[in-house]
Amino acid sequence: MTVLAAESLAEKIADYIARLIIDGKLKSGQRIQESWVVEELEVSRGPVREALLLLESRHMVTILPRRGAMVTELTEGRIHNLYDMYVVLLTMLATLVAKNWTDADKDPLLRQAMELQQIAATRPATEFMYEAFNLMSTVYPIAKNEYLAQTLEALRPAVHRIYALTLRHTPGEANVAKSFFGELVTVVLTRDIPRIPEICESYGKRQRVLVIEALKKES
């Protein structure tokens, strides 16, 4: 497979490796050989090393001296730490969007939410998962906080990974996620700000339990 030139070759390589980790094709603790990536993608070692550093900054890869890169191991502690942070950030994002959206934003938000519902009803759960994260990224400009957007994007692969883990063992969870996003969009568009923390915390609490159960099954 050849990776075509793009804005950042290292980013493309990082996305490719991240997708393998998210899909469970690269396992927790598995070593990632630079030579394999070079041969698989027909690229040089420089951008591969840069990609691995990017993935380390996104908590997908751990690089150890004299041992190289390996898929970051999932543990219960890491899952709790990630959700502690993610729920707070998601609550902040939804709150800022609820405060800041204008009439010009309303129709696009509704359209995107309806498209997400359609994807959930007609396509595989994994596609819904990717589109849900894409929808979240489209509202960053409405939130008007570049630091929040950058932090959420940095955490996105790690959150994506554990959500995919849940779906592999609890496929019906996609329907729960659909309801969650639908409810969240509703409270954001009605500016029902007091309900946002409750919705995000409840969903996060459920997800923690399911991810830890899935982790035990997979290990």
Order of alpha helices (4+ residues) and beta strands (2+ residues): alpha-beta-alpha-alpha-beta-beta-alpha-alpha-alpha-alpha-alpha-alpha-alpha
